[in-house]
Amino acid sequence: MGRREGRNYWRPRSKCTGHAQVSKALGIAKGLACRMDRRAFLGHAVRASVIAGFARGSLMSRVLAEEEKAVYKTQLKKALVFGMLPGDISVEDRMKMARDCGFDGVEMPPFTDPKETASIRIAAAKAGIDIHSVIFGGWGKPLSASDPQAVQDAIRMVKDGLKGARAMGAEVLLLVPAVVNENTRYEDAYRRSQKNLRQCIPTAESTKVLIAIENVWNNFLLSPMEFARYVDEFKTPYVRAYFDVGNVVAFGWPEDWIRTLGRRIVRVHVKDFKKDTREWKNLRDGSVNWLEVRKALDEVGYNGYLTAELGGGDAAYLKDVADRMDKIIAGV
């Protein structure tokens, strides 16, 4: 049979099928597929391939970004030491500022007066912020002292600190148990501090407040293995480790200490230190490998507070600190 030829008529099926199949994939109307000339068809194909390329590229970028984004099992929260907040405003306003700047918790200095501890706890509750620990210290009258009266004063102060922490709602008391110097041998500091700290454990048990030993520049507990052994020798869950990231940078690697101390760690201080110039720095501006620190905390199963221990400042500064901590927590 004869067939009329023309631009507006269907071409033979054998020649149209390829266009139609591709057109279907490109979303071109069925009737239009076979009426397109070669130039129009190629134009549609090029545009579609470009769009598809962008889509694939965008999808690939998202996939790669998700793969690069670290996924951690542990949940970390942000806190700051109370002294970082402006001292010329009320306790209530300081608590509110901490919360408004993005922090979940605050670490208080020791208070023992019942009226003070009650008012502080109420102020924190109103602001919606957690008093998670008390930075007791212990440098002034260490438990490693040789003078009997100084030791008795130190024991009493630790016990009072535990009771004050309980009254404010804190779960942890940070303690520096010993100081090694020209007057106190390392061996004596180790032995005395353990002996005297054991007298404080019943108070820790009754108040349900953990005693957390911190690594500081006191010439004591100079390796993570020794730190772990010191804690373990108390044989109680009420003596644990308070790990300070910045304090070991001068002579070690924080991630190594974290992996050795493991689940002994109940709280973490964060600050940064420049190793070559021996200068304290803002978070992420020093020598700390924060990505490795975050990985190590995740590996040992640490869930809890990172507490900034830095210089104080205004709201803009504190928000910047909180933002830097967010990046550390996210592993970026």
Short mmCIF file of the C-alpha atoms (twelve columns), coordinates in Angstrom:
data_MODEL
# 
_entry.id   MODEL 
# 
loop_
_atom_site.group_PDB 
_atom_site.id 
_atom_site.type_symbol 
_atom_site.label_atom_id 
_atom_site.label_alt_id 
_atom_site.label_comp_id 
_atom_site.label_asym_id 
_atom_site.label_seq_id 
_atom_site.Cartn_x 
_atom_site.Cartn_y 
_atom_site.Cartn_z 
_atom_site.pdbx_PDB_model_num 
ATOM 1   C CA . MET A 1   0.000  0.000  0.000   1 
ATOM 2   C CA . GLY A 2   1.083  3.534  -0.712  1 
ATOM 3   C CA . ARG A 3   1.844  6.047  2.092   1 
ATOM 4   C CA . ARG A 4   1.855  9.827  2.052   1 
ATOM 5   C CA . GLU A 5   5.069  11.504 3.254   1 
ATOM 6   C CA . GLY A 6   5.128  14.790 5.166   1 
ATOM 7   C CA . ARG A 7   6.416  16.533 8.249   1 
ATOM 8   C CA . ASN A 8   3.162  16.178 10.164  1 
ATOM 9   C CA . TYR A 9   2.685  12.470 9.667   1 
ATOM 10  C CA . TRP A 10  4.046  9.595  11.686  1 
ATOM 11  C CA . ARG A 11  7.242  8.069  10.501  1 
ATOM 12  C CA . PRO A 12  7.609  4.269  10.154  1 
ATOM 13  C CA . ARG A 13  7.502  2.564  13.540  1 
ATOM 14  C CA . SER A 14  10.951 1.099  13.132  1 
ATOM 15  C CA . LYS A 15  12.395 4.617  12.911  1 
ATOM 16  C CA . CYS A 16  10.181 6.141  15.589  1 
ATOM 17  C CA . THR A 17  10.671 3.634  18.363  1 
ATOM 18  C CA . GLY A 18  14.094 4.872  19.443  1 
ATOM 19  C CA . HIS A 19  12.883 8.471  19.720  1 
ATOM 20  C CA . ALA A 20  9.773  7.402  21.574  1 
ATOM 21  C CA . GLN A 21  11.680 5.329  24.093  1 
ATOM 22  C CA . VAL A 22  14.127 8.099  24.866  1 
ATOM 23  C CA . SER A 23  11.333 10.660 24.861  1 
ATOM 24  C CA . LYS A 24  9.415  8.613  27.383  1 
ATOM 25  C CA . ALA A 25  12.447 8.629  29.645  1 
ATOM 26  C CA . LEU A 26  12.755 12.393 29.217  1 
ATOM 27  C CA . GLY A 27  9.093  13.015 29.952  1 
ATOM 28  C CA . ILE A 28  8.194  14.212 26.412  1 
ATOM 29  C CA . ALA A 29  4.589  13.779 25.312  1 
ATOM 30  C CA . LYS A 30  3.983  10.696 23.225  1 
ATOM 31  C CA . GLY A 31  2.468  12.472 20.283  1 
ATOM 32  C CA . LEU A 32  5.303  14.963 20.136  1 
ATOM 33  C CA . ALA A 33  8.027  12.373 20.125  1 
ATOM 34  C CA . CYS A 34  7.793  11.391 16.494  1 
ATOM 35  C CA . ARG A 35  6.993  14.875 15.172  1 
ATOM 36  C CA . MET A 36  10.263 16.339 16.502  1 
ATOM 37  C CA . ASP A 37  13.021 16.874 13.988  1 
ATOM 38  C CA . ARG A 38  16.546 15.807 14.774  1 
ATOM 39  C CA . ARG A 39  17.659 19.223 16.044  1 
ATOM 40  C CA . ALA A 40  14.750 19.553 18.484  1 
ATOM 41  C CA . PHE A 41  15.199 16.041 19.740  1 
ATOM 42  C CA . LEU A 42  18.893 16.556 20.409  1 
ATOM 43  C CA . GLY A 43  18.124 19.830 22.177  1 
ATOM 44  C CA . HIS A 44  15.757 18.084 24.569  1 
ATOM 45  C CA . ALA A 45  18.253 15.308 25.114  1 
ATOM 46  C CA . VAL A 46  21.095 17.696 25.927  1 
ATOM 47  C CA . ARG A 47  18.978 19.704 28.341  1 
ATOM 48  C CA . ALA A 48  17.771 16.557 30.064  1 
ATOM 49  C CA . SER A 49  21.257 15.142 30.372  1 
ATOM 50  C CA . VAL A 50  22.495 18.386 31.926  1 
ATOM 51  C CA . ILE A 51  19.611 18.355 34.423  1 
ATOM 52  C CA . ALA A 52  20.240 14.713 35.194  1 
ATOM 53  C CA . GLY A 53  23.928 15.443 35.640  1 
ATOM 54  C CA . PHE A 54  23.195 18.200 38.109  1 
ATOM 55  C CA . ALA A 55  20.794 15.917 39.949  1 
ATOM 56  C CA . ARG A 56  23.327 13.124 40.084  1 
ATOM 57  C CA . GLY A 57  26.022 15.552 41.183  1 
ATOM 58  C CA . SER A 58  23.805 17.009 43.868  1 
ATOM 59  C CA . LEU A 59  22.835 13.570 45.083  1 
ATOM 60  C CA . MET A 60  26.441 12.425 45.079  1 
ATOM 61  C CA . SER A 61  27.478 15.522 47.016  1 
ATOM 62  C CA . ARG A 62  24.829 14.804 49.616  1 
ATOM 63  C CA . VAL A 63  25.871 11.171 49.850  1 
ATOM 64  C CA . LEU A 64  29.542 12.083 50.263  1 
ATOM 65  C CA . ALA A 65  28.682 14.723 52.832  1 
ATOM 66  C CA . GLU A 66  26.689 12.196 54.852  1 
ATOM 67  C CA . GLU A 67  29.530 9.700  54.614  1 
ATOM 68  C CA . GLU A 68  32.040 12.299 55.791  1 
ATOM 69  C CA . LYS A 69  29.814 13.414 58.673  1 
ATOM 70  C CA . ALA A 70  30.868 11.542 61.780  1 
ATOM 71  C CA . VAL A 71  28.211 9.490  63.501  1 
ATOM 72  C CA . TYR A 72  28.778 9.116  67.226  1 
ATOM 73  C CA . LYS A 73  27.091 6.789  69.678  1 
ATOM 74  C CA . THR A 74  27.588 9.075  72.659  1 
ATOM 75  C CA . GLN A 75  25.724 12.248 73.583  1 
ATOM 76  C CA . LEU A 76  27.692 15.222 74.882  1 
ATOM 77  C CA . LYS A 77  26.391 18.383 76.527  1 
ATOM 78  C CA . LYS A 78  27.951 21.818 76.927  1 
ATOM 79  C CA . ALA A 79  28.756 23.521 80.224  1 
ATOM 80  C CA . LEU A 80  30.994 26.305 81.472  1 
ATOM 81  C CA . VAL A 81  32.603 27.191 84.756  1 
ATOM 82  C CA . PHE A 82  30.604 29.794 86.649  1 
ATOM 83  C CA . GLY A 83  33.571 32.179 86.725  1 
ATOM 84  C CA . MET A 84  33.369 32.677 82.951  1 
ATOM 85  C CA . LEU A 85  30.110 34.600 83.408  1 
ATOM 86  C CA . PRO A 86  30.189 38.361 84.144  1 
ATOM 87  C CA . GLY A 87  30.588 39.018 87.849  1 
ATOM 88  C CA . ASP A 88  28.742 42.327 87.884  1 
ATOM 89  C CA . ILE A 89  25.273 40.800 87.504  1 
ATOM 90  C CA . SER A 90  23.149 38.688 89.833  1 
ATOM 91  C CA . VAL A 91  23.409 34.924 90.133  1 
ATOM 92  C CA . GLU A 92  19.986 34.638 88.491  1 
ATOM 93  C CA . ASP A 93  21.106 36.721 85.513  1 
ATOM 94  C CA . ARG A 94  24.348 34.788 85.205  1 
ATOM 95  C CA . MET A 95  22.443 31.507 85.072  1 
ATOM 96  C CA . LYS A 96  20.059 32.916 82.475  1 
ATOM 97  C CA . MET A 97  22.947 34.234 80.379  1 
ATOM 98  C CA . ALA A 98  24.593 30.812 80.394  1 
ATOM 99  C CA . ARG A 99  21.396 29.231 79.143  1 
ATOM 100 C CA . ASP A 100 20.739 31.949 76.553  1 
ATOM 101 C CA . CYS A 101 24.267 31.544 75.191  1 
ATOM 102 C CA . GLY A 102 23.628 27.868 74.473  1 
ATOM 103 C CA . PHE A 103 24.961 26.021 77.503  1 
ATOM 104 C CA . ASP A 104 23.192 23.121 79.190  1 
ATOM 105 C CA . GLY A 105 25.060 23.189 82.470  1 
ATOM 106 C CA . VAL A 106 27.294 25.173 84.783  1 
ATOM 107 C CA . GLU A 107 30.098 24.166 87.128  1 
ATOM 108 C CA . MET A 108 29.955 26.031 90.427  1 
ATOM 109 C CA . PRO A 109 32.645 26.940 92.948  1 
ATOM 110 C CA . PRO A 110 32.140 25.401 96.396  1 
ATOM 111 C CA . PHE A 111 29.428 26.864 98.612  1 
ATOM 112 C CA . THR A 112 28.543 25.488 102.027 1 
ATOM 113 C CA . ASP A 113 26.110 28.009 103.508 1 
ATOM 114 C CA . PRO A 114 22.608 26.473 103.309 1 
ATOM 115 C CA . LYS A 115 20.976 29.761 102.298 1 
ATOM 116 C CA . GLU A 116 23.482 30.303 99.492  1 
ATOM 117 C CA . THR A 117 23.240 26.774 98.148  1 
ATOM 118 C CA . ALA A 118 19.433 26.930 98.208  1 
ATOM 119 C CA . SER A 119 19.299 30.249 96.354  1 
ATOM 120 C CA . ILE A 120 21.824 29.048 93.767  1 
ATOM 121 C CA . ARG A 121 19.845 25.881 93.132  1 
ATOM 122 C CA . ILE A 122 16.618 27.882 92.717  1 
ATOM 123 C CA . ALA A 123 18.312 30.322 90.318  1 
ATOM 124 C CA . ALA A 124 19.580 27.463 88.155  1 
ATOM 125 C CA . ALA A 125 16.166 25.806 88.112  1 
ATOM 126 C CA . LYS A 126 14.481 29.046 87.031  1 
ATOM 127 C CA . ALA A 127 16.981 29.457 84.200  1 
ATOM 128 C CA . GLY A 128 16.561 25.845 83.125  1 
ATOM 129 C CA . ILE A 129 20.246 25.048 83.520  1 
ATOM 130 C CA . ASP A 130 21.915 22.138 85.313  1 
ATOM 131 C CA . ILE A 131 24.475 22.511 88.095  1 
ATOM 132 C CA . HIS A 132 26.342 19.367 87.140  1 
ATOM 133 C CA . SER A 133 29.514 19.661 89.224  1 
ATOM 134 C CA . VAL A 134 31.469 21.695 91.763  1 
ATOM 135 C CA . ILE A 135 35.047 22.785 91.069  1 
ATOM 136 C CA . PHE A 136 36.374 22.288 94.596  1 
ATOM 137 C CA . GLY A 137 40.092 22.253 93.847  1 
ATOM 138 C CA . GLY A 138 42.324 21.368 96.780  1 
ATOM 139 C CA . TRP A 139 45.558 23.184 96.012  1 
ATOM 140 C CA . GLY A 140 45.576 25.314 99.154  1 
ATOM 141 C CA . LYS A 141 45.400 22.495 101.674 1 
ATOM 142 C CA . PRO A 142 46.042 19.272 99.781  1 
ATOM 143 C CA . LEU A 143 45.334 15.861 101.212 1 
ATOM 144 C CA . SER A 144 49.027 15.108 100.665 1 
ATOM 145 C CA . ALA A 145 50.152 17.612 103.306 1 
ATOM 146 C CA . SER A 146 52.522 16.444 106.024 1 
ATOM 147 C CA . ASP A 147 51.103 18.696 108.734 1 
ATOM 148 C CA . PRO A 148 48.367 16.832 110.679 1 
ATOM 149 C CA . GLN A 149 46.264 19.942 111.229 1 
ATOM 150 C CA . ALA A 150 46.414 20.857 107.539 1 
ATOM 151 C CA . VAL A 151 45.289 17.329 106.694 1 
ATOM 152 C CA . GLN A 152 42.346 17.495 109.084 1 
ATOM 153 C CA . ASP A 153 41.348 20.845 107.599 1 
ATOM 154 C CA . ALA A 154 41.593 19.375 104.100 1 
ATOM 155 C CA . ILE A 155 39.430 16.373 104.979 1 
ATOM 156 C CA . ARG A 156 36.819 18.589 106.601 1 
ATOM 157 C CA . MET A 157 36.749 20.897 103.578 1 
ATOM 158 C CA . VAL A 158 36.280 18.004 101.157 1 
ATOM 159 C CA . LYS A 159 33.416 16.631 103.240 1 
ATOM 160 C CA . ASP A 160 31.797 20.070 103.421 1 
ATOM 161 C CA . GLY A 161 32.299 20.438 99.676  1 
ATOM 162 C CA . LEU A 162 30.475 17.167 99.050  1 
ATOM 163 C CA . LYS A 163 27.564 18.285 101.208 1 
ATOM 164 C CA . GLY A 164 27.444 21.663 99.477  1 
ATOM 165 C CA . ALA A 165 27.507 19.985 96.073  1 
ATOM 166 C CA . ARG A 166 24.582 17.822 97.117  1 
ATOM 167 C CA . ALA A 167 22.654 20.893 98.305  1 
ATOM 168 C CA . MET A 168 23.131 22.590 94.921  1 
ATOM 169 C CA . GLY A 169 22.086 19.466 93.038  1 
ATOM 170 C CA . ALA A 170 25.533 18.626 91.652  1 
ATOM 171 C CA . GLU A 171 26.581 15.036 91.032  1 
ATOM 172 C CA . VAL A 172 30.357 15.516 90.989  1 
ATOM 173 C CA . LEU A 173 33.009 17.254 93.102  1 
ATOM 174 C CA . LEU A 174 36.271 18.039 91.295  1 
ATOM 175 C CA . LEU A 175 39.294 17.400 93.515  1 
ATOM 176 C CA . VAL A 176 43.044 17.974 93.247  1 
ATOM 177 C CA . PRO A 177 44.208 15.393 95.811  1 
ATOM 178 C CA . ALA A 178 47.929 16.083 96.031  1 
ATOM 179 C CA . VAL A 179 50.776 18.436 95.176  1 
ATOM 180 C CA . VAL A 180 54.358 17.302 94.603  1 
ATOM 181 C CA . ASN A 181 57.051 19.924 95.247  1 
ATOM 182 C CA . GLU A 182 60.420 20.422 96.892  1 
ATOM 183 C CA . ASN A 183 58.830 19.757 100.278 1 
ATOM 184 C CA . THR A 184 56.665 16.772 99.332  1 
ATOM 185 C CA . ARG A 185 58.101 13.682 97.658  1 
ATOM 186 C CA . TYR A 186 56.081 11.983 94.953  1 
ATOM 187 C CA . GLU A 187 55.821 8.741  96.924  1 
ATOM 188 C CA . ASP A 188 54.593 10.561 100.021 1 
ATOM 189 C CA . ALA A 189 52.033 12.557 98.043  1 
ATOM 190 C CA . TYR A 190 50.666 9.354  96.536  1 
ATOM 191 C CA . ARG A 191 50.433 7.480  99.826  1 
ATOM 192 C CA . ARG A 192 49.131 10.315 101.999 1 
ATOM 193 C CA . SER A 193 46.519 11.532 99.544  1 
ATOM 194 C CA . GLN A 194 45.040 8.057  99.159  1 
ATOM 195 C CA . LYS A 195 45.022 7.449  102.904 1 
ATOM 196 C CA . ASN A 196 43.325 10.764 103.671 1 
ATOM 197 C CA . LEU A 197 40.896 10.680 100.765 1 
ATOM 198 C CA . ARG A 198 39.570 7.331  101.959 1 
ATOM 199 C CA . GLN A 199 38.191 9.146  104.999 1 
ATOM 200 C CA . CYS A 200 35.985 11.204 102.667 1 
ATOM 201 C CA . ILE A 201 34.434 8.275  100.811 1 
ATOM 202 C CA . PRO A 202 31.637 7.611  103.367 1 
ATOM 203 C CA . THR A 203 30.473 11.216 102.904 1 
ATOM 204 C CA . ALA A 204 30.547 10.766 99.136  1 
ATOM 205 C CA . GLU A 205 28.413 7.658  99.520  1 
ATOM 206 C CA . SER A 206 25.893 9.332  101.817 1 
ATOM 207 C CA . THR A 207 25.552 12.424 99.609  1 
ATOM 208 C CA . LYS A 208 25.626 10.414 96.352  1 
ATOM 209 C CA . VAL A 209 28.238 12.835 94.996  1 
ATOM 210 C CA . LEU A 210 31.220 11.432 93.097  1 
ATOM 211 C CA . ILE A 211 34.755 12.569 93.912  1 
ATOM 212 C CA . ALA A 212 36.434 13.203 90.555  1 
ATOM 213 C CA . ILE A 213 40.232 13.473 90.529  1 
ATOM 214 C CA . GLU A 214 41.500 16.002 87.983  1 
ATOM 215 C CA . ASN A 215 44.809 15.979 86.137  1 
ATOM 216 C CA . VAL A 216 46.412 19.389 86.704  1 
ATOM 217 C CA . TRP A 217 49.909 20.864 86.743  1 
ATOM 218 C CA . ASN A 218 50.633 19.643 90.270  1 
ATOM 219 C CA . ASN A 219 53.551 17.349 89.310  1 
ATOM 220 C CA . PHE A 220 51.337 14.375 90.157  1 
ATOM 221 C CA . LEU A 221 49.713 11.555 88.152  1 
ATOM 222 C CA . LEU A 222 51.886 12.342 85.149  1 
ATOM 223 C CA . SER A 223 50.801 9.434  82.957  1 
ATOM 224 C CA . PRO A 224 47.387 8.007  82.068  1 
ATOM 225 C CA . MET A 225 48.365 4.573  83.356  1 
ATOM 226 C CA . GLU A 226 49.308 5.948  86.760  1 
ATOM 227 C CA . PHE A 227 46.124 8.039  86.846  1 
ATOM 228 C CA . ALA A 228 44.037 4.935  86.114  1 
ATOM 229 C CA . ARG A 229 45.842 2.909  88.780  1 
ATOM 230 C CA . TYR A 230 45.434 5.660  91.374  1 
ATOM 231 C CA . VAL A 231 41.669 5.739  90.831  1 
ATOM 232 C CA . ASP A 232 41.305 1.955  90.747  1 
ATOM 233 C CA . GLU A 233 43.122 1.462  94.043  1 
ATOM 234 C CA . PHE A 234 40.267 3.103  95.942  1 
ATOM 235 C CA . LYS A 235 38.036 0.210  94.867  1 
ATOM 236 C CA . THR A 236 34.882 2.328  94.937  1 
ATOM 237 C CA . PRO A 237 32.640 3.812  92.252  1 
ATOM 238 C CA . TYR A 238 32.658 7.071  94.218  1 
ATOM 239 C CA . VAL A 239 36.226 7.976  93.222  1 
ATOM 240 C CA . ARG A 240 36.523 8.628  89.505  1 
ATOM 241 C CA . ALA A 241 38.445 10.758 86.994  1 
ATOM 242 C CA . TYR A 242 37.816 14.324 85.884  1 
ATOM 243 C CA . PHE A 243 39.823 14.604 82.674  1 
ATOM 244 C CA . ASP A 244 41.172 17.975 81.543  1 
ATOM 245 C CA . VAL A 245 41.969 17.966 77.819  1 
ATOM 246 C CA . GLY A 246 44.212 21.033 77.736  1 
ATOM 247 C CA . ASN A 247 46.266 20.149 80.789  1 
ATOM 248 C CA . VAL A 248 48.069 17.223 79.130  1 
ATOM 249 C CA . VAL A 249 48.980 18.860 75.806  1 
ATOM 250 C CA . ALA A 250 52.362 20.100 77.091  1 
ATOM 251 C CA . PHE A 251 53.569 16.533 77.686  1 
ATOM 252 C CA . GLY A 252 51.081 14.132 76.112  1 
ATOM 253 C CA . TRP A 253 48.126 13.533 73.842  1 
ATOM 254 C CA . PRO A 254 44.606 13.904 75.238  1 
ATOM 255 C CA . GLU A 255 43.133 11.178 73.048  1 
ATOM 256 C CA . ASP A 256 45.692 8.714  74.436  1 
ATOM 257 C CA . TRP A 257 44.776 9.598  78.032  1 
ATOM 258 C CA . ILE A 258 41.074 9.281  77.282  1 
ATOM 259 C CA . ARG A 259 41.471 5.817  75.782  1 
ATOM 260 C CA . THR A 260 43.509 4.675  78.792  1 
ATOM 261 C CA . LEU A 261 41.239 6.172  81.453  1 
ATOM 262 C CA . GLY A 262 38.148 4.921  79.653  1 
ATOM 263 C CA . ARG A 263 35.006 4.646  81.748  1 
ATOM 264 C CA . ARG A 264 36.733 6.035  84.811  1 
ATOM 265 C CA . ILE A 265 36.049 9.472  83.308  1 
ATOM 266 C CA . VAL A 266 32.894 11.101 84.670  1 
ATOM 267 C CA . ARG A 267 33.526 14.710 83.604  1 
ATOM 268 C CA . VAL A 268 35.691 16.518 81.038  1 
ATOM 269 C CA . HIS A 269 37.190 20.008 81.059  1 
ATOM 270 C CA . VAL A 270 37.892 21.551 77.658  1 
ATOM 271 C CA . LYS A 271 40.463 24.217 76.914  1 
ATOM 272 C CA . ASP A 272 43.230 24.480 74.337  1 
ATOM 273 C CA . PHE A 273 46.990 24.872 74.537  1 
ATOM 274 C CA . LYS A 274 49.594 25.773 71.918  1 
ATOM 275 C CA . LYS A 275 52.425 23.335 72.387  1 
ATOM 276 C CA . ASP A 276 55.239 25.180 70.593  1 
ATOM 277 C CA . THR A 277 54.606 28.565 72.221  1 
ATOM 278 C CA . ARG A 278 53.240 27.162 75.502  1 
ATOM 279 C CA . GLU A 279 50.220 29.445 75.452  1 
ATOM 280 C CA . TRP A 280 46.613 28.877 76.466  1 
ATOM 281 C CA . LYS A 281 44.273 29.361 73.509  1 
ATOM 282 C CA . ASN A 282 40.583 29.461 72.772  1 
ATOM 283 C CA . LEU A 283 38.993 26.164 71.777  1 
ATOM 284 C CA . ARG A 284 40.152 24.898 68.352  1 
ATOM 285 C CA . ASP A 285 42.964 27.494 68.197  1 
ATOM 286 C CA . GLY A 286 45.652 25.417 69.893  1 
ATOM 287 C CA . SER A 287 47.386 22.062 69.448  1 
ATOM 288 C CA . VAL A 288 44.559 19.768 70.572  1 
ATOM 289 C CA . ASN A 289 43.402 17.349 67.882  1 
ATOM 290 C CA . TRP A 290 39.718 17.766 68.689  1 
ATOM 291 C CA . LEU A 291 38.536 15.244 66.109  1 
ATOM 292 C CA . GLU A 292 40.640 12.535 67.759  1 
ATOM 293 C CA . VAL A 293 39.473 13.661 71.195  1 
ATOM 294 C CA . ARG A 294 35.850 13.318 70.064  1 
ATOM 295 C CA . LYS A 295 36.524 9.880  68.595  1 
ATOM 296 C CA . ALA A 296 38.238 8.746  71.788  1 
ATOM 297 C CA . LEU A 297 35.360 9.939  73.969  1 
ATOM 298 C CA . ASP A 298 32.987 7.996  71.753  1 
ATOM 299 C CA . GLU A 299 35.147 4.874  71.867  1 
ATOM 300 C CA . VAL A 300 35.170 4.794  75.674  1 
ATOM 301 C CA . GLY A 301 31.426 5.423  75.869  1 
ATOM 302 C CA . TYR A 302 31.566 8.828  77.531  1 
ATOM 303 C CA . ASN A 303 28.138 10.436 77.772  1 
ATOM 304 C CA . GLY A 304 28.042 13.681 79.689  1 
ATOM 305 C CA . TYR A 305 29.307 17.203 79.994  1 
ATOM 306 C CA . LEU A 306 32.156 18.982 78.310  1 
ATOM 307 C CA . THR A 307 32.850 21.976 80.545  1 
ATOM 308 C CA . ALA A 308 34.671 24.994 79.122  1 
ATOM 309 C CA . GLU A 309 37.323 26.286 81.512  1 
ATOM 310 C CA . LEU A 310 38.405 29.514 79.840  1 
ATOM 311 C CA . GLY A 311 38.632 33.217 80.499  1 
ATOM 312 C CA . GLY A 312 35.367 35.066 80.999  1 
ATOM 313 C CA . GLY A 313 33.620 37.458 78.659  1 
ATOM 314 C CA . ASP A 314 30.377 38.964 77.428  1 
ATOM 315 C CA . ALA A 315 27.439 37.238 75.751  1 
ATOM 316 C CA . ALA A 316 28.962 37.419 72.255  1 
ATOM 317 C CA . TYR A 317 32.138 35.745 73.492  1 
ATOM 318 C CA . LEU A 318 30.233 33.037 75.364  1 
ATOM 319 C CA . LYS A 319 28.087 32.288 72.313  1 
ATOM 320 C CA . ASP A 320 31.271 31.875 70.286  1 
ATOM 321 C CA . VAL A 321 32.618 29.439 72.886  1 
ATOM 322 C CA . ALA A 322 29.362 27.472 72.704  1 
ATOM 323 C CA . ASP A 323 29.606 27.408 68.905  1 
ATOM 324 C CA . ARG A 324 33.167 26.100 69.062  1 
ATOM 325 C CA . MET A 325 32.016 23.398 71.460  1 
ATOM 326 C CA . ASP A 326 29.212 22.445 69.075  1 
ATOM 327 C CA . LYS A 327 31.828 21.869 66.367  1 
ATOM 328 C CA . ILE A 328 33.910 19.734 68.714  1 
ATOM 329 C CA . ILE A 329 30.873 17.663 69.651  1 
ATOM 330 C CA . ALA A 330 29.898 17.250 65.986  1 
ATOM 331 C CA . GLY A 331 33.432 16.189 65.070  1 
ATOM 332 C CA . VAL A 332 34.018 18.900 62.476  1 
# 
